[in-house]
Amino acid sequence: MSKRNIEILNSMAILYSEEGQHKEAIAILEKVMTHLKALSHQKDARIEIRLLYSLAKSLTIEGQYDDSIHYCQRGSKLCLQAESFYLFGEVTFQHGYNLLQLNRKEEALVYLYRARNIFQLQNNVNFVSYIDEEIRYLD
């Protein structure tokens, strides 16, 4: 599978997700992740991070929080390895959100504060404000 085909399938999965067809999105993204492993010599970290984040979001919506956390961890690790802020804040926030859904408030707060700091470094005022509201609600 080519890099271009992976990008197209990711876009399709995002569209499925936006239409509320999360199971279909998950199936496509899992298939793409399998094919991505075969492209180890041509990997683009941004594409893989985007896939991991999309998969994590869809899994969260389907209530598969532990599976979503797994992909969030992979996404965070890849962001660090690639020295990239690309979706790092979003993946970190998603991780914290999943922990909240599992009633693991103290762990969740660690990830929410971490996401807040990332967004602050990126000067993303909207996300910082949003996370501040969430944290205030939890305290």
C-alpha positions, 0 to 999 in steps of 0.5 A: 500500500502506498503512502498516498493510499494510506492518506486516502484511507485515513481521510475516508475513516475520518469521514466515516467517523464524522458521519457517526460510523465509528466501527467502519472507521476503526476497521479501516484504520486498523487495516491501514495500521497493519499495512503501514508496518510493511512500509517501515523503510518509507514511514512518515511519522506525521501520517502514522501519528494522524492514524493513531490519533484518528483510531484513538478518537474513534475507539473512545467514541465506541467506549473502548477506552483501554484500546484507545489509551494504547493508541494514544501511548503509541502516538505520544511515543512516536511524537517524542521519537520524531521530535514532533509537536504534531498532534502531541497535545491532542493525543495527550488530551485524548489519553487523559479523557479516556482515563476520566471515562475509566474513573481514573481522575488523578491519572487523567489530571496528569495528562490533562495538565500535560496537554495544557502545557503542550497547547500553551507552548503551541500558543493554542489559546482555545485548547488551553481555555478548554482544558482549564474549564475541564480541570476546574470542573474536576477540582 
